[in-house]
Amino acid sequence: MTEPKTLPLVVASVEDVTPALRRIRLTGRPLEGFEYFPGQDVALGVVRDDGSIVRRRYTIRRFDAGRKLLDLEVVMHGDGPGIRWAQAVHPGLAVEAIGPRGKIGLDANATWHLFAGDATALPAAFAMMETLPAGVRAGAYLLVADPSERQRFDAADTTRTVTWRYENAAEGRDGLVEAVSAAASSPDGGHAYLAGEVALVLTLKTALLARGWSLDQVSAKAYWNRGRANAGHGEPEIKA
Ligand SMILES: Cc1cc2nc3c(=O)[nH]c(=O)nc-3n(C[C@H](O)[C@H](O)[C@H](O)COP(=O)(O)OP(=O)(O)OC[C@H]3O[C@@H](n4cnc5c(N)ncnc54)[C@H](O)[C@@H]3O)c2cc1C
Protein backbone atom coordinates (compact mmCIF):
# COMPACT_ATOMS: atom_id res chain seq x y z
CA MET A 1 0.00 0.00 0.00
CA THR A 2 1.32 3.48 -0.93
CA GLU A 3 2.27 5.60 2.09
CA PRO A 4 0.23 8.83 2.38
CA LYS A 5 2.07 12.02 1.47
CA THR A 6 1.34 15.67 2.11
CA LEU A 7 0.30 17.20 -1.19
CA PRO A 8 0.08 20.99 -1.48
CA LEU A 9 -2.52 21.39 -4.27
CA VAL A 10 -4.70 24.07 -5.82
CA VAL A 11 -8.32 23.99 -6.92
CA ALA A 12 -8.52 23.69 -10.71
CA SER A 13 -12.31 23.85 -11.10
CA VAL A 14 -15.61 23.59 -9.28
CA GLU A 15 -18.78 22.14 -10.79
CA ASP A 16 -22.19 21.39 -9.31
CA VAL A 17 -22.95 17.94 -10.73
CA THR A 18 -26.37 17.87 -9.01
CA PRO A 19 -28.09 20.43 -6.74
CA ALA A 20 -26.31 18.95 -3.70
CA LEU A 21 -23.14 17.37 -5.09
CA ARG A 22 -20.14 19.54 -5.89
CA ARG A 23 -17.22 18.19 -7.90
CA ILE A 24 -13.98 19.84 -6.84
CA ARG A 25 -11.01 19.21 -9.10
CA LEU A 26 -7.57 19.57 -7.56
CA THR A 27 -4.26 19.85 -9.36
CA GLY A 28 -0.58 20.51 -8.74
CA ARG A 29 2.92 19.17 -9.33
CA PRO A 30 2.82 16.98 -6.19
CA LEU A 31 0.37 14.75 -8.12
CA GLU A 32 3.25 13.71 -10.42
CA GLY A 33 3.55 9.95 -9.85
CA PHE A 34 0.59 9.87 -7.41
CA GLU A 35 -0.69 6.32 -6.89
CA TYR A 36 -3.81 5.02 -5.16
CA PHE A 37 -6.40 2.28 -5.50
CA PRO A 38 -10.12 2.97 -6.15
CA GLY A 39 -11.95 3.43 -2.86
CA GLN A 40 -9.14 5.46 -1.27
CA ASP A 41 -9.48 9.10 -0.24
CA VAL A 42 -7.53 12.20 0.66
CA ALA A 43 -7.72 14.13 3.93
CA LEU A 44 -7.98 17.87 3.37
CA GLY A 45 -6.87 20.44 5.89
CA VAL A 46 -9.79 22.81 6.51
CA VAL A 47 -10.20 25.63 9.01
CA ARG A 48 -12.58 25.57 11.98
CA ASP A 49 -14.35 28.75 13.14
CA ASP A 50 -11.74 29.15 15.90
CA GLY A 51 -8.92 29.10 13.31
CA SER A 52 -7.68 25.58 14.11
CA ILE A 53 -7.10 23.14 11.25
CA VAL A 54 -9.02 19.86 11.09
CA ARG A 55 -8.95 17.04 8.56
CA ARG A 56 -11.95 16.16 6.44
CA ARG A 57 -11.76 13.12 4.17
CA TYR A 58 -13.14 12.89 0.63
CA THR A 59 -12.96 9.89 -1.68
CA ILE A 60 -10.92 10.10 -4.86
CA ARG A 61 -13.67 9.96 -7.48
CA ARG A 62 -11.17 9.86 -10.35
CA PHE A 63 -7.55 10.71 -11.12
CA ASP A 64 -6.13 11.77 -14.46
CA ALA A 65 -2.42 11.06 -14.06
CA GLY A 66 -1.44 12.63 -17.41
CA ARG A 67 -3.12 15.96 -16.63
CA LYS A 68 -2.53 15.70 -12.84
CA LEU A 69 -6.21 16.23 -12.04
CA LEU A 70 -7.82 14.67 -8.98
CA ASP A 71 -11.63 14.85 -8.58
CA LEU A 72 -13.52 14.85 -5.30
CA GLU A 73 -17.31 14.95 -4.95
CA VAL A 74 -18.65 16.66 -1.85
CA VAL A 75 -22.22 16.28 -0.58
CA MET A 76 -23.38 19.82 0.22
CA HIS A 77 -25.27 19.00 3.42
CA GLY A 78 -24.58 19.58 7.08
CA ASP A 79 -22.77 22.46 8.69
CA GLY A 80 -19.11 22.02 9.46
CA PRO A 81 -15.66 23.15 8.36
CA GLY A 82 -15.65 20.70 5.41
CA ILE A 83 -18.92 21.92 3.94
CA ARG A 84 -17.97 25.54 4.53
CA TRP A 85 -14.69 24.97 2.67
CA ALA A 86 -16.61 23.35 -0.20
CA GLN A 87 -19.10 26.26 -0.31
CA ALA A 88 -16.34 28.87 -0.51
CA VAL A 89 -13.97 26.99 -2.81
CA HIS A 90 -12.85 28.63 -6.09
CA PRO A 91 -10.24 27.96 -8.78
CA GLY A 92 -6.77 28.92 -7.64
CA LEU A 93 -7.46 28.31 -3.93
CA ALA A 94 -4.63 26.43 -2.20
CA VAL A 95 -5.45 23.30 -0.20
CA GLU A 96 -3.32 20.74 1.59
CA ALA A 97 -4.31 17.14 0.95
CA ILE A 98 -2.86 14.08 2.65
CA GLY A 99 -3.18 10.85 0.76
CA PRO A 100 -3.83 8.33 -0.38
CA ARG A 101 -5.75 7.27 2.74
CA GLY A 102 -8.00 4.30 3.43
CA LYS A 103 -7.76 0.52 3.43
CA ILE A 104 -11.01 -0.48 1.71
CA GLY A 105 -10.62 -1.44 -1.93
CA LEU A 106 -12.05 -4.10 -4.22
CA ASP A 107 -11.86 -7.70 -3.04
CA ALA A 108 -10.19 -9.41 -6.01
CA ASN A 109 -11.47 -12.82 -4.92
CA ALA A 110 -15.16 -11.87 -4.81
CA THR A 111 -17.40 -13.21 -7.56
CA TRP A 112 -19.79 -10.24 -7.29
CA HIS A 113 -19.83 -6.87 -5.56
CA LEU A 114 -22.51 -4.94 -3.68
CA PHE A 115 -22.06 -1.24 -2.82
CA ALA A 116 -24.50 0.51 -0.50
CA GLY A 117 -24.83 3.73 1.42
CA ASP A 118 -25.94 7.33 1.25
CA ALA A 119 -24.86 10.12 -1.11
CA THR A 120 -21.40 10.34 0.50
CA ALA A 121 -20.82 6.70 -0.53
CA LEU A 122 -21.46 7.43 -4.23
CA PRO A 123 -17.89 8.53 -5.14
CA ALA A 124 -16.37 5.34 -3.68
CA ALA A 125 -19.06 3.05 -5.13
CA PHE A 126 -18.76 4.49 -8.63
CA ALA A 127 -14.94 4.70 -8.54
CA MET A 128 -14.69 1.03 -7.54
CA MET A 129 -17.46 -0.23 -9.80
CA GLU A 130 -15.90 1.47 -12.85
CA THR A 131 -12.65 -0.41 -12.46
CA LEU A 132 -14.04 -3.94 -12.12
CA PRO A 133 -13.11 -6.29 -14.95
CA ALA A 134 -15.71 -6.73 -17.68
CA GLY A 135 -18.45 -9.23 -16.91
CA VAL A 136 -18.07 -9.11 -13.12
CA ARG A 137 -21.52 -8.54 -11.61
CA ALA A 138 -21.87 -5.46 -9.39
CA GLY A 139 -24.71 -3.35 -8.03
CA ALA A 140 -24.76 -0.02 -6.20
CA TYR A 141 -27.68 0.83 -3.87
CA LEU A 142 -27.69 4.50 -2.98
CA LEU A 143 -29.86 6.67 -0.77
CA VAL A 144 -29.94 10.26 -2.06
CA ALA A 145 -32.22 13.18 -1.20
CA ASP A 146 -34.45 12.98 -4.29
CA PRO A 147 -34.29 12.04 -8.00
CA SER A 148 -32.41 15.25 -8.89
CA GLU A 149 -29.40 13.74 -7.04
CA ARG A 150 -29.01 10.78 -9.40
CA GLN A 151 -25.82 10.61 -11.42
CA ARG A 152 -25.42 8.63 -14.59
CA PHE A 153 -23.17 5.64 -14.25
CA ASP A 154 -21.31 5.08 -17.51
CA ALA A 155 -20.90 1.39 -18.09
CA ALA A 156 -21.24 -0.44 -21.34
CA ASP A 157 -21.37 -3.56 -19.18
CA THR A 158 -24.96 -4.50 -18.33
CA THR A 159 -23.81 -6.54 -15.32
CA ARG A 160 -23.45 -3.18 -13.46
CA THR A 161 -26.61 -1.67 -12.00
CA VAL A 162 -27.41 1.35 -9.86
CA THR A 163 -30.55 1.34 -7.70
CA TRP A 164 -31.66 4.65 -6.22
CA ARG A 165 -33.74 5.23 -3.13
CA TYR A 166 -34.82 8.63 -1.83
CA GLU A 167 -34.66 10.19 1.63
CA ASN A 168 -37.57 12.46 0.75
CA ALA A 169 -39.81 9.56 -0.31
CA ALA A 170 -42.25 7.94 2.11
CA GLU A 171 -40.15 4.78 2.51
CA GLY A 172 -36.98 6.86 3.28
CA ARG A 173 -33.98 4.86 4.35
CA ASP A 174 -36.08 1.74 5.02
CA GLY A 175 -36.46 1.60 1.23
CA LEU A 176 -32.69 1.33 0.88
CA VAL A 177 -32.38 -1.33 3.58
CA GLU A 178 -35.15 -3.37 1.90
CA ALA A 179 -33.54 -3.10 -1.55
CA VAL A 180 -30.13 -4.12 -0.19
CA SER A 181 -31.63 -6.99 1.84
CA ALA A 182 -33.40 -8.32 -1.26
CA ALA A 183 -30.22 -8.08 -3.38
CA ALA A 184 -28.15 -9.71 -0.64
CA SER A 185 -30.41 -12.67 0.06
CA SER A 186 -27.63 -15.06 -0.90
CA PRO A 187 -24.00 -14.04 -0.20
CA ASP A 188 -22.63 -16.53 -2.75
CA GLY A 189 -18.98 -15.42 -2.87
CA GLY A 190 -19.90 -11.73 -2.93
CA HIS A 191 -18.32 -8.77 -1.19
CA ALA A 192 -20.24 -5.80 0.21
CA TYR A 193 -18.90 -2.28 0.67
CA LEU A 194 -20.97 -0.10 3.01
CA ALA A 195 -20.35 3.60 3.64
CA GLY A 196 -22.11 6.74 4.82
CA GLU A 197 -23.90 7.83 7.97
CA VAL A 198 -22.95 5.64 10.93
CA ALA A 199 -26.48 4.43 11.85
CA LEU A 200 -27.29 3.58 8.23
CA VAL A 201 -24.04 1.64 7.81
CA LEU A 202 -24.67 -0.31 11.01
CA THR A 203 -28.24 -1.13 9.91
CA LEU A 204 -27.05 -2.34 6.52
CA LYS A 205 -24.29 -4.41 8.10
CA THR A 206 -26.74 -6.05 10.51
CA ALA A 207 -29.07 -6.85 7.59
CA LEU A 208 -26.26 -8.54 5.65
CA LEU A 209 -25.01 -10.56 8.62
CA ALA A 210 -28.62 -11.71 9.23
CA ARG A 211 -28.66 -13.02 5.63
CA GLY A 212 -25.60 -15.19 6.19
CA TRP A 213 -22.84 -12.84 5.07
CA SER A 214 -19.63 -13.35 7.05
CA LEU A 215 -17.71 -10.45 8.57
CA ASP A 216 -14.87 -10.85 6.06
CA GLN A 217 -17.34 -10.41 3.20
CA VAL A 218 -18.39 -6.98 4.46
CA SER A 219 -16.24 -3.83 4.39
CA ALA A 220 -18.06 -1.15 6.37
CA LYS A 221 -16.91 2.40 7.00
CA ALA A 222 -18.78 5.14 8.86
CA TYR A 223 -18.18 8.47 7.12
CA TRP A 224 -20.21 10.84 9.30
CA ASN A 225 -22.52 10.91 12.31
CA ARG A 226 -25.87 12.71 12.22
CA GLY A 227 -25.94 15.71 14.56
CA ARG A 228 -22.33 15.28 15.59
CA ALA A 229 -19.18 16.69 14.00
CA ASN A 230 -16.43 14.30 12.97
CA ALA A 231 -13.24 14.25 15.04
CA GLY A 232 -10.26 16.42 14.09
CA HIS A 233 -8.68 13.54 12.16
CA GLY A 234 -11.80 13.33 9.95
CA GLU A 235 -13.68 10.25 11.18
CA PRO A 236 -16.81 9.87 13.31
CA GLU A 237 -16.12 8.90 16.93
CA ILE A 238 -18.36 5.83 16.45
CA LYS A 239 -17.09 3.07 14.13
CA ALA A 240 -19.28 0.91 11.91
C1 LIG B 1 -12.97 7.67 4.44
C2 LIG B 1 -14.02 8.77 4.22
C3 LIG B 1 -14.39 9.11 2.92
C4 LIG B 1 -15.37 10.09 2.72
N1 LIG B 1 -15.71 10.45 1.43
C5 LIG B 1 -16.64 11.42 1.22
C6 LIG B 1 -16.98 11.85 -0.11
O1 LIG B 1 -16.43 11.35 -1.11
N2 LIG B 1 -17.91 12.83 -0.24
C7 LIG B 1 -18.53 13.40 0.86
O2 LIG B 1 -19.37 14.30 0.68
N3 LIG B 1 -18.23 13.03 2.12
C8 LIG B 1 -17.29 12.06 2.31
N4 LIG B 1 -16.96 11.69 3.60
C9 LIG B 1 -17.70 12.31 4.69
C10 LIG B 1 -17.13 13.67 5.09
O3 LIG B 1 -15.74 13.58 5.35
C11 LIG B 1 -17.91 14.07 6.34
O4 LIG B 1 -19.27 14.20 6.07
C12 LIG B 1 -17.41 15.29 6.96
O5 LIG B 1 -17.67 15.20 8.35
C13 LIG B 1 -18.07 16.58 6.55
O6 LIG B 1 -17.35 17.57 7.23
P1 LIG B 1 -17.98 18.85 7.84
O7 LIG B 1 -16.83 19.56 8.46
O8 LIG B 1 -18.80 19.55 6.80
O9 LIG B 1 -19.00 18.32 8.94
P2 LIG B 1 -18.72 17.90 10.49
O10 LIG B 1 -17.96 18.96 11.19
O11 LIG B 1 -18.17 16.53 10.55
O12 LIG B 1 -20.22 17.85 11.02
C14 LIG B 1 -20.98 19.04 11.25
C15 LIG B 1 -22.46 18.69 11.16
O13 LIG B 1 -22.80 18.36 9.81
C16 LIG B 1 -23.46 17.12 9.76
N5 LIG B 1 -23.07 16.44 8.51
C17 LIG B 1 -21.82 16.06 8.12
N6 LIG B 1 -21.86 15.46 6.91
C18 LIG B 1 -23.17 15.46 6.54
C19 LIG B 1 -23.86 14.98 5.39
N7 LIG B 1 -23.24 14.37 4.38
N8 LIG B 1 -25.22 15.15 5.35
C20 LIG B 1 -25.88 15.76 6.36
N9 LIG B 1 -25.29 16.23 7.47
C21 LIG B 1 -23.95 16.09 7.56
C22 LIG B 1 -22.99 16.36 11.00
O14 LIG B 1 -23.95 15.40 11.39
C23 LIG B 1 -22.83 17.47 12.00
O15 LIG B 1 -24.08 17.74 12.61
C24 LIG B 1 -15.98 10.72 3.82
C25 LIG B 1 -15.57 10.38 5.14
C26 LIG B 1 -14.63 9.41 5.33
C27 LIG B 1 -14.21 9.05 6.75
The ligand as a Tripos MOL2 file, in Angstrom:
@<TRIPOS>MOLECULE
LIG
   53    58     1     0     0
SMALL
NO_CHARGES

@<TRIPOS>ATOM
      1 C1        -12.9700    7.6740    4.4350 C.3       1 LIG1
      2 C2        -14.0160    8.7680    4.2240 C.ar      1 LIG1
      3 C3        -14.3870    9.1070    2.9230 C.ar      1 LIG1
      4 C4        -15.3740   10.0910    2.7150 C.ar      1 LIG1
      5 N1        -15.7090   10.4460    1.4290 N.ar      1 LIG1
      6 C5        -16.6390   11.4200    1.2160 C.ar      1 LIG1
      7 C6        -16.9780   11.8470   -0.1120 C.ar      1 LIG1
      8 O1        -16.4350   11.3510   -1.1110 O.2       1 LIG1
      9 N2        -17.9140   12.8260   -0.2360 N.ar      1 LIG1
     10 C7        -18.5350   13.4030    0.8560 C.ar      1 LIG1
     11 O2        -19.3700   14.2970    0.6820 O.2       1 LIG1
     12 N3        -18.2260   13.0260    2.1190 N.ar      1 LIG1
     13 C8        -17.2870   12.0610    2.3120 C.ar      1 LIG1
     14 N4        -16.9630   11.6930    3.5970 N.ar      1 LIG1
     15 C9        -17.6970   12.3140    4.6910 C.3       1 LIG1
     16 C10       -17.1320   13.6670    5.0860 C.3       1 LIG1
     17 O3        -15.7380   13.5790    5.3530 O.3       1 LIG1
     18 C11       -17.9100   14.0660    6.3360 C.3       1 LIG1
     19 O4        -19.2730   14.2000    6.0670 O.3       1 LIG1
     20 C12       -17.4120   15.2940    6.9640 C.3       1 LIG1
     21 O5        -17.6660   15.1950    8.3460 O.3       1 LIG1
     22 C13       -18.0690   16.5760    6.5500 C.3       1 LIG1
     23 O6        -17.3450   17.5660    7.2270 O.3       1 LIG1
     24 P1        -17.9840   18.8520    7.8440 P.3       1 LIG1
     25 O7        -16.8340   19.5590    8.4620 O.co2     1 LIG1
     26 O8        -18.7960   19.5460    6.8030 O.co2     1 LIG1
     27 O9        -19.0030   18.3220    8.9420 O.3       1 LIG1
     28 P2        -18.7200   17.9000   10.4870 P.3       1 LIG1
     29 O10       -17.9570   18.9630   11.1920 O.co2     1 LIG1
     30 O11       -18.1700   16.5290   10.5510 O.co2     1 LIG1
     31 O12       -20.2190   17.8520   11.0200 O.3       1 LIG1
     32 C14       -20.9800   19.0380   11.2490 C.3       1 LIG1
     33 C15       -22.4630   18.6880   11.1620 C.3       1 LIG1
     34 O13       -22.8000   18.3620    9.8070 O.3       1 LIG1
     35 C16       -23.4560   17.1220    9.7600 C.3       1 LIG1
     36 N5        -23.0730   16.4440    8.5100 N.ar      1 LIG1
     37 C17       -21.8180   16.0600    8.1230 C.ar      1 LIG1
     38 N6        -21.8620   15.4610    6.9140 N.ar      1 LIG1
     39 C18       -23.1720   15.4640    6.5430 C.ar      1 LIG1
     40 C19       -23.8630   14.9790    5.3950 C.ar      1 LIG1
     41 N7        -23.2420   14.3660    4.3840 N.pl3     1 LIG1
     42 N8        -25.2170   15.1520    5.3470 N.ar      1 LIG1
     43 C20       -25.8830   15.7650    6.3630 C.ar      1 LIG1
     44 N9        -25.2890   16.2330    7.4750 N.ar      1 LIG1
     45 C21       -23.9470   16.0940    7.5570 C.ar      1 LIG1
     46 C22       -22.9880   16.3600   11.0040 C.3       1 LIG1
     47 O14       -23.9520   15.3990   11.3860 O.3       1 LIG1
     48 C23       -22.8290   17.4730   12.0000 C.3       1 LIG1
     49 O15       -24.0780   17.7440   12.6140 O.3       1 LIG1
     50 C24       -15.9780   10.7170    3.8220 C.ar      1 LIG1
     51 C25       -15.5730   10.3790    5.1350 C.ar      1 LIG1
     52 C26       -14.6280    9.4060    5.3290 C.ar      1 LIG1
     53 C27       -14.2110    9.0490    6.7520 C.3       1 LIG1
@<TRIPOS>BOND
     1     1     2 1
     2     2     3 ar
     3     2    52 ar
     4     3     4 ar
     5     4     5 ar
     6     4    50 ar
     7     5     6 ar
     8     6     7 ar
     9     6    13 1
    10     7     8 2
    11     7     9 ar
    12     9    10 ar
    13    10    11 2
    14    10    12 ar
    15    12    13 ar
    16    13    14 ar
    17    14    15 1
    18    14    50 ar
    19    15    16 1
    20    16    17 1
    21    16    18 1
    22    18    19 1
    23    18    20 1
    24    20    21 1
    25    20    22 1
    26    22    23 1
    27    23    24 1
    28    24    25 2
    29    24    26 1
    30    24    27 1
    31    27    28 1
    32    28    29 2
    33    28    30 1
    34    28    31 1
    35    31    32 1
    36    32    33 1
    37    33    34 1
    38    33    48 1
    39    34    35 1
    40    35    36 1
    41    35    46 1
    42    36    37 ar
    43    36    45 ar
    44    37    38 ar
    45    38    39 ar
    46    39    40 ar
    47    39    45 ar
    48    40    41 1
    49    40    42 ar
    50    42    43 ar
    51    43    44 ar
    52    44    45 ar
    53    46    47 1
    54    46    48 1
    55    48    49 1
    56    50    51 ar
    57    51    52 ar
    58    52    53 1
@<TRIPOS>SUBSTRUCTURE
     1 LIG1         1 GROUP 0 **** ****
